[in-house]
Amino acid sequence: MAMRRGVWGILKEYLSFRRHSLPKGGHGIHSPFVYDLYTSVISNDVKGEAYADIEKYRKELLRCDIGIIRKSVAESLNGGFRGELVKLSQLARSVAVPPHLGRLLYRLVNHYKPQNILELGTSVGMSSLYIAKANPAGTLYTIEGDEAILGIAQKRFDILGLKNITPCCGIFDTELPRLMKDLERIDFVFIDGDHNGTKLLQYFEVILPKLHPESVVVVDDIRWSDDMEQAWSELASNEAVSISIDLFRCGILLFRDGIAKQHFNLRYGPY
Ligand SMILES: C[S@@+](CC[C@H](N)C(=O)[O-])C[C@H]1O[C@@H](n2cnc3c(N)ncnc32)[C@H](O)[C@@H]1O
């Protein structure tokens, strides 16, 4: 895996992003389509009751000292097993999407009402909960390579009575092509997996034939490392992508017909 950027690397990126992004409020967005999406969905962030049980779950995890043996994806691939003891509190703090990103996913899914939703990287299920709650009529297929962690997520899906989640246990390299065979089209994708630029581009190529003009793809941690940022730029330049929106932490790709290809750096949440 490429080296994760340190604090100074992220700060440098952030200063550059601030210089090249449009101010909050939507002024300067010349595309009516993107202006509307930004003002009515992306930046229309209101904390509310809809998310209360998900954030209660986060608080429970943050207080939880129980450890699980995490089996890394590399170990799954090699068939070996050493395992690493990790506390649930640590996972909630370091890998789960933060509340502002969870709410963004909720609003996007609630707005577009996608039927077939794909998530790469379930972990403890924080993003899955936001996505699944936003559209009970859609189905979320979420893939996770670590069985123990997926078990924790599944338990919460059951407690909250979310019936529209289909968890898939296995590595993306095998689960993704298998799922693609079963699904005719994919309407919404959230990629929050192994933070490897080469892999990200490979997964995108597998998913691409199932995307359509109304599909939405959200990629998390686009500035995690140099190679993730490079991969994000390549995705944004892909000829199938009409609109790419860089929100600093994550990026959104749209595939609309009849819209001139454009890229936007927009501010959202703490950025
Ligand atoms: C950043 S976490 C996902 C966090 C989750 N979206 C949330 O908000 O709670 C990434 C997860 O992807 C899983 N993962 C990484 N690479 C994988 C791969 N190649 N195949 C399957 N799972 C993978 C990891 O085990 C980890 O649990």
Ligand as a Chemical Component Dictionary entry (heavy atoms), coordinates in Angstrom:
data_LIG
# 
_chem_comp.id                   LIG 
_chem_comp.type                 NON-POLYMER 
_chem_comp.pdbx_formal_charge   0 
_chem_comp.three_letter_code    LIG 
# 
loop_
_chem_comp_atom.comp_id 
_chem_comp_atom.atom_id 
_chem_comp_atom.alt_atom_id 
_chem_comp_atom.type_symbol 
_chem_comp_atom.charge 
_chem_comp_atom.model_Cartn_x 
_chem_comp_atom.model_Cartn_y 
_chem_comp_atom.model_Cartn_z 
_chem_comp_atom.pdbx_ordinal 
LIG C1  C1  C 0  -12.119 2.424  5.918  1  
LIG S1  S1  S 1  -12.840 0.900  6.330  2  
LIG C2  C2  C 0  -14.533 1.141  5.890  3  
LIG C3  C3  C 0  -15.283 2.009  6.871  4  
LIG C4  C4  C 0  -16.787 1.969  6.659  5  
LIG N1  N1  N 0  -17.131 2.472  5.364  6  
LIG C5  C5  C 0  -17.503 2.755  7.755  7  
LIG O1  O1  O 0  -17.838 3.930  7.554  8  
LIG O2  O2  O -1 -17.731 2.200  8.842  9  
LIG C6  C6  C 0  -12.273 -0.135 5.039  10 
LIG C7  C7  C 0  -12.705 -1.595 5.177  11 
LIG O3  O3  O 0  -12.451 -2.231 3.938  12 
LIG C8  C8  C 0  -11.971 -3.545 4.165  13 
LIG N2  N2  N 0  -11.121 -3.901 3.016  14 
LIG C9  C9  C 0  -9.990  -3.274 2.621  15 
LIG N3  N3  N 0  -9.510  -3.848 1.509  16 
LIG C10 C10 C 0  -10.356 -4.858 1.180  17 
LIG C11 C11 C 0  -10.402 -5.798 0.112  18 
LIG N4  N4  N 0  -9.471  -5.812 -0.832 19 
LIG N5  N5  N 0  -11.398 -6.696 0.109  20 
LIG C12 C12 C 0  -12.355 -6.677 1.084  21 
LIG N6  N6  N 0  -12.375 -5.794 2.122  22 
LIG C13 C13 C 0  -11.390 -4.893 2.163  23 
LIG C14 C14 C 0  -11.189 -3.458 5.461  24 
LIG O4  O4  O 0  -11.186 -4.715 6.120  25 
LIG C15 C15 C 0  -11.931 -2.364 6.235  26 
LIG O5  O5  O 0  -12.831 -2.926 7.160  27 
# 
loop_
_chem_comp_bond.comp_id 
_chem_comp_bond.atom_id_1 
_chem_comp_bond.atom_id_2 
_chem_comp_bond.value_order 
_chem_comp_bond.pdbx_ordinal 
LIG C1  S1  SING 1  
LIG S1  C2  SING 2  
LIG S1  C6  SING 3  
LIG C2  C3  SING 4  
LIG C3  C4  SING 5  
LIG C4  N1  SING 6  
LIG C4  C5  SING 7  
LIG C5  O1  DOUB 8  
LIG C5  O2  SING 9  
LIG C6  C7  SING 10 
LIG C7  O3  SING 11 
LIG C7  C15 SING 12 
LIG O3  C8  SING 13 
LIG C8  N2  SING 14 
LIG C8  C14 SING 15 
LIG N2  C9  SING 16 
LIG N2  C13 SING 17 
LIG C9  N3  DOUB 18 
LIG N3  C10 SING 19 
LIG C10 C11 SING 20 
LIG C10 C13 DOUB 21 
LIG C11 N4  SING 22 
LIG C11 N5  DOUB 23 
LIG N5  C12 SING 24 
LIG C12 N6  DOUB 25 
LIG N6  C13 SING 26 
LIG C14 O4  SING 27 
LIG C14 C15 SING 28 
LIG C15 O5  SING 29 
# 
